Each structure stands twice: as C-alpha cells, then as structure tokens.
C-alpha cells in the first residue's frame, strides 16, 4: 500500500521526523560504547533506558500546560523516570513557566534538609538553554511557621524572587527537596499565574511542533549527556581507573550536566566479581545532607524502593573511629551498610554532600575477597540476620511510598 500524504502541517511533519531520528541516533550512541559492545550485561539496560528517555521526553516537553502551571512531582521519581540519577532522598519537582508572565509561589518548608530551585531558560538540550539561577531557599525569608511567599518573574521583585528569562516562553525549573528520613514532612509548594491568562491552545499544530522539536532535543540530551556521558565523566575524573572515587564540586558540571552547584559530588565506577566486595571508607561529610548510592552504567539508579543500594546521614552505621564503611557485593554479606548492586557487576557510585562546610576527603576504596570481608571491617561493625534485613526492607518500602503519600 502506498503511503498516504499526511494532512499535518509541514512544520509538524518535520518535528515528528526529527523526534524519531533522535531515538535512532540515541540507540546508535549507546550501542557504540565499549560497555555495550563488550559486556552483554549492559545491553538490555541500554534499550530500557532509551525507552525511558522517550517517556521523560513526553513528560518534560509535551505534557506540561502553560495556562495552568503546576509542580510535577512525578516527572522524575522512584524507578519510573530516573535518567541522570534520581536520589532516593529527593522529592523532586519540575515546573515550566512563561518568562513573559509573573507567578507567585507559596508553600511550607516542612522538615526538609534543603530546598533548591535550578532555573534554565529552556528545557535541557535546546540550543539556547542556559542556567540563569540556582536559588537556595535557605537564603529566602520565611515566616515563623515555616511558610514562604516567592515571586517568580523576569522583572526583579522586592522580597523573595526567582528570575525567569523573558525571551523564553518555556523556562524550565528543576526542584530539589531533600529529606534524610522518608517519614519526614516534605513541605508544600503551590504555584499560581498572577498576570494571566495565557493564550494556550493544545489544538495549535505550530506549538506542538515546537514542543516535539524540544522533545527530540531533550531525548538527545538525556542519551548523550546522561546515559553515555556521565559514565564517561566519572571514569575520566578517576583517570580511567575503576574502583576509585573522585571528589568534584557540583559547580564544575552544573551547566553541562545539570548537577547542583550547592553540592560536592563523589564519583566512581565500581567493578566486582561474584566472590569480591568493595569497601568504601570515608569520613562523615560535614554537610547539611549527604548520601551515597549505586546506579547502572547508563546512570539509571537501581530499584531503591525495594532494595538497599544507598546509605545516607540517617541510614548508616558510623564506626568508633568516626568513619563509615559501606560494602558493595553481589551477595548480601549481612553488613548493615551494604549497598546492593542488584546483580550488576559493574555500575556507578554517586556521593552527594549538600551545604558542605568543608570539602569531603577522598574516600578510601578497597577490593577484597567476600569470604574475608570481616577481616577488613572494624569489630563493632553491625551485621544483620536475614530476618532483620527483611524487616528493614519492608520498613524501607513503606517509608518511601509514604513520602509520596501513596
């Protein structure tokens, strides 16, 4: 059967073609990496990540409404939309605002360890996208009860204010809300347009073409910068050596990789065999919030809802010498500070230290035989029975979904 001529506008047809070309280019980019070519373990994850990138492209580029803006807390969360490395302790949000308009943000801090708004002129991947602000709510004035009121606009306002780019009708705001315990109060955020209404029309082909083009650019960004690029970045910061960790300020990668300037990262690639364990030994970071977690080689977190593949300032044992020691191994050794790699022999390690009062020291990393693990840990190391681990995981699961009120 001959192809029928499309009745869609030329602009919409061109955007559609661009979008599907970006998917195929993303597949080729991941398949060209040595880790895809040389290791069959990583291939299914690569394809899964590409499909996830498509889901995120829709959620970030197509779905948001400009006439009734809202903070979307499901655009980047749990094990559903995670590329780039969602942290278990962050109640993320995304927000898209027209720089020609003004908005009022109201809310409540709750028991958050930090609240950050990172503002970009356009969605990531757009050729004109640039970071224009990184606002820390610790620097804003809040009421005695923890509530706050913030104006978001291109024109500077007295009091609490977050800037927008007036030349963009699609400013992208990435929101980080961090807790150390998933049962902590996550606070509230409410956004309203105060000089509307906007002339939004979801029947407009030209506008959908713009969104679809942005979705293609965003998908390309996700694959090139995050799926492929973050692993390469981690490896380069460790001089090409695995099972080591490098300490890197977030300000060094904020513009290119959307890292947070408010944190100091610790990065590395782990690689272990069935009979090995990797021990991370570190001083406790002097920070308002800190954590470590594991991800796969495409910078997609493992299932942190049902499995323990992270530790943080509240969920870790600190030894008598003031250090913490985390253990990465394919089999559960019983150590309380075990980080479960979900069967993946190779993956990435990400540490975060927000509001750090000092640059964290480089951790010591040791590869040992799993059977000899206890010889390399302090005698006071806490070990769990299988039943204790099961109960911990049950509590973990219920606590996480409580954070999302689910």
Secondary structure as the mmCIF struct_conf table of DSSP 4:
data_model
#
loop_
_struct_conf.conf_type_id
_struct_conf.id
_struct_conf.beg_label_comp_id
_struct_conf.beg_label_asym_id
_struct_conf.beg_label_seq_id
_struct_conf.end_label_comp_id
_struct_conf.end_label_asym_id
_struct_conf.end_label_seq_id
HELX_LH_PP_P HELX_LH_PP_P1 UNK A 2 UNK A 6
BEND BEND1 UNK A 8 UNK A 8
HELX_RH_AL_P HELX_RH_AL_P1 UNK A 10 UNK A 31
TURN_TY1_P TURN_TY1_P1 UNK A 32 UNK A 32
BEND BEND2 UNK A 33 UNK A 33
HELX_RH_AL_P HELX_RH_AL_P2 UNK A 34 UNK A 38
HELX_RH_3T_P HELX_RH_3T_P1 UNK A 40 UNK A 42
HELX_RH_AL_P HELX_RH_AL_P3 UNK A 43 UNK A 57
HELX_RH_PI_P HELX_RH_PI_P1 UNK A 58 UNK A 62
BEND BEND3 UNK A 63 UNK A 63
BEND BEND4 UNK A 66 UNK A 68
STRN STRN1 UNK A 72 UNK A 72
TURN_TY1_P TURN_TY1_P2 UNK A 73 UNK A 74
BEND BEND5 UNK A 75 UNK A 76
TURN_TY1_P TURN_TY1_P3 UNK A 78 UNK A 80
BEND BEND6 UNK A 81 UNK A 81
TURN_TY1_P TURN_TY1_P4 UNK A 83 UNK A 85
TURN_TY1_P TURN_TY1_P5 UNK A 88 UNK A 89
STRN STRN2 UNK A 90 UNK A 90
STRN STRN3 UNK A 93 UNK A 97
TURN_TY1_P TURN_TY1_P6 UNK A 99 UNK A 100
BEND BEND7 UNK A 101 UNK A 101
STRN STRN4 UNK A 103 UNK A 108
TURN_TY1_P TURN_TY1_P7 UNK A 110 UNK A 111
BEND BEND8 UNK A 113 UNK A 113
STRN STRN5 UNK A 114 UNK A 120
BEND BEND9 UNK A 121 UNK A 122
TURN_TY1_P TURN_TY1_P8 UNK A 124 UNK A 125
BEND BEND10 UNK A 126 UNK A 126
TURN_TY1_P TURN_TY1_P9 UNK A 127 UNK A 128
STRN STRN6 UNK A 131 UNK A 136
HELX_RH_3T_P HELX_RH_3T_P2 UNK A 137 UNK A 139
BEND BEND11 UNK A 140 UNK A 140
TURN_TY1_P TURN_TY1_P10 UNK A 144 UNK A 145
BEND BEND12 UNK A 146 UNK A 146
STRN STRN7 UNK A 147 UNK A 153
BEND BEND13 UNK A 154 UNK A 155
BEND BEND14 UNK A 158 UNK A 160
STRN STRN8 UNK A 161 UNK A 163
TURN_TY1_P TURN_TY1_P11 UNK A 166 UNK A 167
BEND BEND15 UNK A 169 UNK A 169
STRN STRN9 UNK A 171 UNK A 178
BEND BEND16 UNK A 180 UNK A 181
TURN_TY1_P TURN_TY1_P12 UNK A 182 UNK A 183
BEND BEND17 UNK A 184 UNK A 184
STRN STRN10 UNK A 188 UNK A 193
BEND BEND18 UNK A 194 UNK A 195
TURN_TY1_P TURN_TY1_P13 UNK A 202 UNK A 203
HELX_RH_AL_P HELX_RH_AL_P4 UNK A 205 UNK A 221
HELX_RH_PI_P HELX_RH_PI_P2 UNK A 222 UNK A 228
HELX_RH_AL_P HELX_RH_AL_P5 UNK A 229 UNK A 237
TURN_TY1_P TURN_TY1_P14 UNK A 238 UNK A 240
BEND BEND19 UNK A 242 UNK A 243
STRN STRN11 UNK A 246 UNK A 249
HELX_RH_3T_P HELX_RH_3T_P3 UNK A 250 UNK A 252
TURN_TY1_P TURN_TY1_P15 UNK A 253 UNK A 253
HELX_RH_AL_P HELX_RH_AL_P6 UNK A 254 UNK A 257
TURN_TY1_P TURN_TY1_P16 UNK A 261 UNK A 262
STRN STRN12 UNK A 263 UNK A 271
TURN_TY1_P TURN_TY1_P17 UNK A 274 UNK A 275
STRN STRN13 UNK A 276 UNK A 283
HELX_LH_PP_P HELX_LH_PP_P2 UNK A 284 UNK A 285
BEND BEND20 UNK A 287 UNK A 288
STRN STRN14 UNK A 289 UNK A 295
TURN_TY1_P TURN_TY1_P18 UNK A 297 UNK A 298
BEND BEND21 UNK A 299 UNK A 299
STRN STRN15 UNK A 301 UNK A 301
TURN_TY1_P TURN_TY1_P19 UNK A 304 UNK A 306
BEND BEND22 UNK A 307 UNK A 307
STRN STRN16 UNK A 310 UNK A 312
BEND BEND23 UNK A 313 UNK A 315
HELX_LH_PP_P HELX_LH_PP_P3 UNK A 317 UNK A 317
STRN STRN17 UNK A 318 UNK A 318
HELX_LH_PP_P HELX_LH_PP_P4 UNK A 319 UNK A 319
TURN_TY1_P TURN_TY1_P20 UNK A 320 UNK A 321
BEND BEND24 UNK A 322 UNK A 322
STRN STRN18 UNK A 323 UNK A 329
BEND BEND25 UNK A 330 UNK A 331
STRN STRN19 UNK A 335 UNK A 335
TURN_TY1_P TURN_TY1_P21 UNK A 336 UNK A 337
STRN STRN20 UNK A 338 UNK A 340
TURN_TY1_P TURN_TY1_P22 UNK A 342 UNK A 343
BEND BEND26 UNK A 345 UNK A 345
STRN STRN21 UNK A 346 UNK A 354
TURN_TY1_P TURN_TY1_P23 UNK A 355 UNK A 355
BEND BEND27 UNK A 357 UNK A 358
HELX_LH_PP_P HELX_LH_PP_P5 UNK A 359 UNK A 363
STRN STRN22 UNK A 364 UNK A 369
HELX_RH_3T_P HELX_RH_3T_P4 UNK A 370 UNK A 376
BEND BEND28 UNK A 377 UNK A 377
TURN_TY1_P TURN_TY1_P24 UNK A 379 UNK A 380
STRN STRN23 UNK A 383 UNK A 383
HELX_RH_AL_P HELX_RH_AL_P7 UNK A 386 UNK A 403
TURN_TY1_P TURN_TY1_P25 UNK A 404 UNK A 405
#
